[in-house]
């Protein structure tokens, strides 16, 4: 090979290696431009955006409490980390102050979603002690929901909750895996192993009871809080009890990848790969990598997609690829390429100024169908930040 050909080859290889980085930064820049208008609207309203109404106006979080309230400030923290623009930091601080008192709530399991994704990111970036203490306080509230008989943290209360008519005794949802990250962090911040131990026991029990042989998960497992025995395995937001609700599969993939990060227990890594393979090889998994809202929805391909599930899967696969097979990084890139396309990324100043279109909250409840969602944007930005790093 002569010197000219060698030089051209080296230039081509260098260009290829830069492409993903360049694309990622361009996508972050485009996301920031879109979210800036939403930030300004949120600051003016002193509220936290969740989605949009049918008329296109912003749908704000539900008062007095909303499980999604931590995603917007978490997104603002990531934007601050990416741009160093103080306006993003101020937006994050202002919005998370709205719900800071919720760190003391003991009637819901979503404290990890709320506080780890906002105050947790705030502490990672600023190292301010106040943020650290809020995270610890929230972890202390969360572990009050742990039951030694079941070996799990209760998800929903059975009285005064949206699912109380189901007759459940001690429901645990697959989503709850995501709240364990805050408990692992609490042990690292305090040196108290209690949080870590509870997180591991919940993860192990969920591994045993929530999953089918093919690696797919049930949405809800109801336990007897006295005997600890499984009462039923059902769904709340999926198509059917035995179906694979897409966001639930995404939570499982992300959750066990995260559990491996903190424990280095290989069974979590192996199981994360099993879930990944279920998702990626499923006959109803679309070519563009953005799943239908349920893998078993009856009218596929004429069923709504769930961009939020796609973003969660992409973010999880990026981390998973760092521990195992690099093929998962290619899968993540493919999903992100789709999400970044005009098919899912909204044009500037449309979509309520959210980034992604076509997410699904809960079809069985007729709630937030084919709309933007703040957690879809959160995990999309997180995936881009992970890809950048």
C-alpha positions in Angstrom: 0.0 0.0 0.0 1.5 3.3 -1.0 1.7 6.3 1.3 -1.3 8.1 -0.3 -3.6 5.2 0.0 -2.5 4.6 3.6 -3.1 8.3 4.4 -6.6 8.2 2.9 -7.4 5.0 4.8 -6.3 6.6 8.1 -8.3 9.7 7.4 -11.4 7.6 6.7 -11.0 5.5 9.8 -10.6 8.7 11.9 -13.7 10.2 10.4 -15.7 7.1 11.2 -14.6 7.1 14.8 -15.6 10.7 15.1 -19.0 10.3 13.5 -20.8 9.0 16.6 -19.3 11.7 18.8 -20.2 14.4 16.3 -23.7 13.1 15.9 -24.2 12.8 19.7 -23.1 16.4 20.3 -25.3 17.7 17.5 -28.2 15.8 19.0 -27.5 17.3 22.4 -27.3 20.8 20.9 -30.6 20.3 19.1 -32.2 19.0 22.3 -31.0 22.0 24.2 -32.4 24.4 21.7 -35.8 22.7 21.9 -35.8 22.5 25.7 -34.7 26.1 26.2 -38.2 27.3 25.3 -39.7 24.7 27.7 -37.3 25.9 30.4 -38.4 29.5 30.0 -42.1 28.5 30.2 -41.5 26.3 33.2 -39.5 29.1 35.0 -42.3 31.6 34.3 -45.0 29.2 35.6 -42.8 28.0 38.5 -44.0 24.5 37.6 -42.7 21.2 36.2 -43.7 20.0 32.8 -44.9 16.5 32.3 -46.5 16.2 28.9 -49.0 18.1 26.7 -52.7 18.3 26.5 -54.7 17.6 23.3 -54.6 21.3 22.4 -50.8 21.2 22.5 -50.4 23.2 25.8 -48.0 22.0 28.4 -49.4 19.5 30.9 -47.9 20.2 34.3 -47.2 17.7 37.0 -50.1 16.6 39.1 -50.5 18.4 42.5 -49.6 17.7 45.2 -47.5 14.7 44.1 -46.4 13.2 40.8 -44.0 10.3 40.2 -42.5 12.1 37.2 -41.6 15.3 39.0 -37.9 14.5 39.2 -37.3 14.0 35.5 -37.4 17.6 34.4 -34.9 19.0 36.9 -32.7 15.9 36.2 -32.8 16.8 32.5 -31.9 20.4 33.4 -28.9 19.2 35.4 -27.7 17.1 32.4 -28.1 20.2 30.2 -26.1 22.2 32.7 -23.4 19.5 32.7 -23.3 19.5 28.9 -23.3 23.3 28.3 -22.1 24.9 31.6 -24.9 27.4 31.1 -25.9 28.6 34.5 -29.5 29.1 33.4 -29.9 25.3 33.3 -28.6 25.0 36.8 -31.0 27.7 38.1 -33.9 26.0 36.3 -33.0 22.7 38.0 -32.7 24.2 41.4 -36.0 26.1 41.1 -38.0 23.1 39.9 -36.7 20.6 42.4 -37.4 23.0 45.3 -41.1 22.5 44.4 -41.2 19.0 45.7 -38.2 18.8 48.2 -40.6 18.1 51.1 -41.6 14.9 49.4 -38.4 13.4 50.6 -40.2 12.6 53.8 -43.2 10.8 52.2 -43.5 7.1 53.1 -46.7 6.3 51.1 -45.1 5.7 47.7 -42.1 3.9 46.2 -41.2 6.4 43.5 -38.8 8.4 45.7 -35.8 7.0 43.8 -37.2 8.2 40.4 -37.9 11.5 42.0 -34.8 12.2 44.1 -32.0 10.1 42.6 -32.6 11.6 39.1 -32.6 15.2 40.4 -31.0 15.7 43.7 -28.7 12.8 43.0 -27.5 14.4 39.8 -27.3 17.7 41.6 -24.9 16.2 44.2 -22.8 14.5 41.6 -22.3 17.7 39.7 -22.0 20.2 42.6 -21.0 18.1 45.7 -23.2 20.4 47.8 -24.0 18.8 51.1 -27.6 19.8 51.1 -28.3 17.7 48.0 -26.6 14.7 49.6 -28.7 15.0 52.7 -32.0 15.2 50.8 -31.0 12.0 49.0 -30.3 10.3 52.3 -33.6 11.5 53.8 -35.4 10.2 50.7 -33.7 6.8 51.0 -34.7 6.6 54.7 -38.3 7.2 53.7 -38.1 4.6 51.0 -36.8 1.8 53.1 -39.8 2.1 55.5 -41.7 0.3 52.7 -39.5 -2.8 52.9 -41.2 -5.9 54.2 -38.9 -8.7 55.5 -41.5 -11.3 54.9 -41.8 -10.6 51.2 -38.2 -9.5 50.7 -39.4 -6.5 48.7 -40.3 -2.8 48.8 -44.0 -2.2 48.4 -44.9 -0.2 45.3 -48.4 1.0 45.7 -50.4 1.4 48.9 -53.6 -0.8 48.7 -55.8 2.0 50.2 -56.4 5.3 48.6 -54.4 4.4 45.5 -55.3 4.4 41.8 -55.2 0.6 41.8 -57.0 -0.1 45.1 -60.0 -1.8 43.4 -57.7 -4.6 42.3 -57.9 -6.3 45.7 -54.1 -6.4 46.0 -52.4 -6.9 49.4 -48.7 -6.0 48.7 -48.2 -5.1 45.0 -44.6 -4.8 43.7 -44.1 -3.5 40.2 -41.1 -4.1 37.9 -40.5 -0.3 37.8 -39.5 -0.5 41.5 -36.0 -1.8 40.4 -35.2 1.7 39.3 -35.6 3.1 42.8 -32.8 0.8 44.1 -30.2 3.0 42.7 -30.9 5.6 45.3 -30.4 3.0 48.0 -27.1 1.8 46.6 -26.0 5.5 46.5 -27.1 6.0 50.1 -24.8 3.3 51.3 -21.9 4.9 49.4 -22.7 8.3 50.8 -23.2 7.1 54.4 -21.2 3.9 54.8 -24.4 2.3 56.2 -24.9 -1.0 54.5 -28.6 -1.2 55.4 -29.7 0.5 52.2 -27.5 -1.8 50.1 -28.8 -4.9 51.8 -32.4 -4.0 51.2 -31.7 -3.1 47.6 -30.0 -6.5 47.0 -32.8 -8.4 48.7 -35.4 -6.6 46.6 -33.4 -7.3 43.4 -33.0 -11.0 44.3 -36.7 -11.5 45.1 -37.8 -9.7 41.9 -35.3 -11.9 39.9 -37.0 -15.0 41.4 -40.7 -14.0 41.0 -41.1 -11.3 38.3 -39.7 -13.1 35.3 -40.7 -15.8 32.9 -38.3 -18.4 31.4 -37.8 -16.3 28.3 -36.5 -13.3 30.2 -39.7 -11.2 30.0 -41.3 -9.8 33.1 -44.7 -9.4 34.6 -45.7 -5.9 35.5 -47.1 -6.5 39.0 -46.5 -9.3 41.5 -48.8 -9.2 44.5 -47.5 -10.8 47.7 -49.1 -11.8 51.0 -47.3 -9.4 53.4 -47.6 -11.9 56.3 -46.5 -15.1 54.7 -44.4 -13.5 51.9 -46.0 -15.9 49.3 -46.8 -14.7 45.8 -50.6 -14.2 45.4 -50.8 -13.2 41.8 -48.9 -12.1 38.7 -50.7 -9.5 36.7 -50.5 -6.2 34.8 -51.7 -2.7 35.3 -50.3 -0.9 32.3 -49.6 -3.7 29.8 -51.9 -5.3 27.3 -52.5 -8.5 29.4 -51.3 -10.3 32.5 -49.1 -12.6 30.4 -47.9 -10.0 27.9 -44.6 -8.1 27.8 -45.3 -4.4 28.5 -42.5 -2.7 26.8 -41.5 -0.1 29.4 -41.6 -2.8 32.0 -39.0 -4.8 30.0 -36.9 -1.6 29.7 -37.1 -1.0 33.5 -35.9 -4.6 34.0 -33.0 -4.2 31.6 -31.9 -0.9 33.1 -32.4 -2.1 36.7 -30.3 -5.2 36.6 -27.5 -3.5 34.6 -27.5 -0.9 37.3 -27.5 -3.5 40.1 -24.4 -5.0 38.5 -22.7 -1.6 38.6 -23.0 -1.4 42.3 -22.6 -5.1 43.3 -20.5 -6.7 40.6 -22.7 -9.8 41.1 -22.5 -11.6 37.8 -26.0 -13.0 38.1 -27.4 -9.5 37.5 -25.2 -9.0 34.5 -26.2 -12.3 33.0 -29.9 -11.6 33.6 -29.6 -8.1 32.1 -28.2 -9.8 28.9 -31.1 -12.3 29.0 -33.6 -9.4 29.1 -31.7 -7.6 26.3 -31.8 -10.6 24.1 -35.5 -11.0 24.7 -36.1 -7.5 23.6 -33.7 -7.4 20.7 -34.7 -10.8 19.2 -38.4 -10.6 19.7 -40.4 -11.1 16.5 -42.5 -8.0 17.3 -39.4 -5.8 17.9 -39.6 -3.1 15.1 -36.7 -2.6 12.7 -36.2 0.9 13.9 -35.6 -0.3 17.4 -38.4 1.8 19.0 -40.8 -0.8 20.6 -44.6 -0.9 20.4 -46.1 -0.1 23.8 -46.5 -3.8 24.4 -44.7 -6.7 22.7 -47.9 -8.6 22.5 -50.3 -5.8 21.6 -52.9 -7.4 19.3 -52.9 -5.0 16.4 -49.2 -4.8 15.7 -48.0 -3.1 13.4 -50.9 -0.8 13.9 -50.2 -0.1 17.6 -48.6 3.0 19.2 -44.9 3.1 19.7 -43.4 4.0 23.0 -40.4 6.3 22.6 -39.9 6.4 26.3 -39.2 2.6 26.4 -36.8 3.0 23.4 -34.9 5.7 25.2 -34.6 3.7 28.5 -33.5 0.6 26.5 -30.9 2.7 24.6 -29.5 4.2 27.8 -29.3 0.8 29.5 -27.6 -0.9 26.5 -24.9 1.7 26.5 -24.0 0.8 30.1 -24.4 -2.9 29.5 -22.0 -2.7 26.5 -19.3 -1.4 28.8 -19.5 -4.6 30.9 -20.1 -7.1 28.2 -20.5 -7.4 24.4 -20.0 -4.3 22.3 -22.8 -5.4 20.1 -25.1 -3.8 22.6 -23.6 -0.4 21.8 -24.5 -0.9 18.2 -28.0 -1.7 19.2 -28.1 1.5 21.3 -26.8 3.6 18.5 -29.5 2.2 16.2 -32.2 3.1 18.6 -30.7 6.6 19.1 -30.5 7.1 15.3 -34.2 6.4 15.1 -35.1 8.6 18.0 -33.0 11.4 16.6 -34.8 11.2 13.3 -37.8 13.3 12.2 -40.0 10.3 13.0 -39.5 10.8 16.7 -37.7 14.1 17.3 -40.1 17.1 17.1 -39.4 20.1 14.9 -38.3 23.2 16.8 -41.1 25.0 18.7 -43.6 22.1 18.3 -44.6 19.3 20.6 -44.9 21.6 23.5 -41.1 22.1 23.2 -40.4 18.5 24.4 -37.8 16.6 22.4 -39.4 13.3 21.6 -42.8 12.5 20.2 -44.8 9.2 20.3 -44.6 8.0 23.9 -47.2 6.1 25.9 -48.1 6.5 29.5 -50.9 3.9 30.1 -53.1 2.6 27.4 -55.3 0.6 29.8 -56.0 3.8 31.7 -56.5 5.9 28.5 -53.8 8.2 29.8 -51.0 9.9 27.8 -51.2 8.0 24.6 -48.9 9.1 21.7 -47.6 12.2 23.5 -44.3 13.6 24.7 -43.3 12.6 28.2 -40.7 14.2 30.5 -39.2 10.8 31.3 -38.8 9.9 27.6 -36.7 13.1 27.2 -34.8 12.4 30.4 -33.6 9.0 29.3 -32.9 10.2 25.7 -30.7 12.9 27.1 -29.1 10.5 29.5 -28.4 8.1 26.7 -26.7 10.9 24.7 -24.7 12.0 27.7 -23.5 8.4 28.2 -22.7 8.1 24.5 -20.7 11.3 24.7 -18.7 10.1 27.7 
